[in-house]
Amino acid sequence: MRKIIGVFACALIFTGCYYDKADQLYPSPTTTCDTTTVTFAKDILPIMNTKCATAGCHDNQTKQNGYDMGTYEGVKMVVDDGKLIGVTRQDAGYLPMPQGMPKLDECSINKIVRWVHLGAQNN
């Protein structure tokens, strides 16, 4: 009888415990945001064209507040005004952009910040 109880207890212990790691069982989606070589043409302009230079906002027709965000010159004007990082991060004291749309994703914001810190070149 003791043998049966001992075998049952061992079976219960060894089948009831396991050491799987949650991060291995349920890996989170791996999204990388490469900000090592950010360029205006490859990284910044696509963000501006889809989030800023849209009809009725900062496109070449409307140019709200005088900004055409579909061109390097227009984006550089906002950089030179010291506003691009603040409005895209939606920092206190800045008008949050894009207005009427969700905040930019962190990767887009990081690319914009990096591009500005690299000198906001027309590359």
C-alpha positions in Angstrom: 0.0 0.0 0.0 2.8 2.4 0.9 4.5 1.5 -2.5 1.3 2.4 -4.4 1.0 5.7 -2.5 4.7 6.5 -3.1 4.4 5.8 -6.8 1.2 7.8 -7.0 2.8 10.7 -5.2 5.9 10.7 -7.5 3.7 10.5 -10.6 1.7 13.4 -9.3 4.8 15.5 -8.5 6.6 14.9 -11.8 3.5 15.4 -14.0 2.2 18.4 -12.1 5.4 20.5 -12.2 7.1 21.8 -15.3 9.5 24.6 -15.9 8.5 26.0 -19.2 9.2 29.6 -19.6 6.3 31.8 -20.7 8.4 33.9 -23.1 9.4 30.7 -24.9 5.9 29.3 -25.0 4.3 32.6 -26.0 6.9 34.7 -27.7 6.0 38.3 -28.1 6.0 39.7 -31.7 9.4 40.9 -32.5 9.2 44.2 -34.1 12.5 46.0 -34.6 12.9 49.7 -35.2 16.1 50.3 -37.0 17.2 53.9 -36.4 20.9 53.5 -37.2 20.6 55.0 -40.7 17.5 57.1 -41.0 17.1 59.0 -44.2 14.6 61.5 -45.3 13.6 59.7 -48.5 13.4 56.2 -47.1 12.1 56.8 -43.6 10.8 60.3 -42.9 9.0 61.2 -46.1 6.7 58.1 -46.1 5.7 59.0 -42.5 5.0 62.6 -43.5 3.0 61.5 -46.6 0.7 59.2 -44.7 0.3 61.1 -41.5 0.9 64.8 -42.2 0.7 65.7 -45.8 -2.8 64.6 -46.2 -5.7 66.4 -47.8 -6.9 69.3 -45.7 -3.8 69.3 -43.5 -0.2 69.9 -44.5 -0.4 68.8 -48.1 0.8 71.0 -51.0 -2.7 72.3 -51.5 -3.8 73.2 -48.0 -0.4 74.0 -46.3 -2.0 74.6 -42.9 0.1 77.1 -40.9 2.3 77.4 -44.0 3.7 73.9 -43.8 3.8 71.5 -46.8 4.9 68.3 -45.1 5.2 66.5 -48.4 8.4 68.2 -49.2 11.8 68.3 -47.6 11.7 72.1 -47.5 8.4 72.0 -45.6 9.5 69.4 -43.1 12.8 71.2 -42.6 10.9 74.4 -41.9 9.2 72.7 -38.9 12.5 71.3 -37.8 14.1 74.8 -37.9 11.1 76.2 -36.0 12.0 73.6 -33.3 8.6 72.0 -33.4 8.8 68.7 -35.2 10.0 66.6 -32.3 7.6 68.2 -29.8 4.5 67.9 -32.0 5.1 64.3 -33.0 5.9 63.2 -29.5 2.9 65.3 -28.3 5.0 66.9 -25.6 3.4 69.4 -23.3 3.3 72.9 -24.8 3.0 71.6 -28.4 -0.1 71.1 -30.5 -0.3 67.3 -30.7 0.0 66.0 -34.3 -1.4 64.5 -36.3 -4.6 66.2 -35.3 -7.7 64.0 -35.3 -5.7 60.9 -35.8 -3.9 58.5 -33.4 -0.5 59.4 -32.1 2.3 58.1 -34.3 3.7 54.8 -33.3 6.9 54.7 -31.3 9.1 53.6 -34.2 8.0 56.5 -36.4 8.6 58.9 -33.6 12.0 57.4 -32.9 12.9 57.7 -36.6 11.9 61.3 -36.7 13.8 62.2 -33.5 16.9 60.4 -34.8 16.7 62.1 -38.2 16.5 65.5 -36.5 19.4 64.7 -34.2 21.5 63.6 -37.2 21.0 67.0 -38.7 17.7 66.6 -40.7 19.5 66.1 -43.9 17.9 65.9 -47.3 19.1 62.4 -48.0 
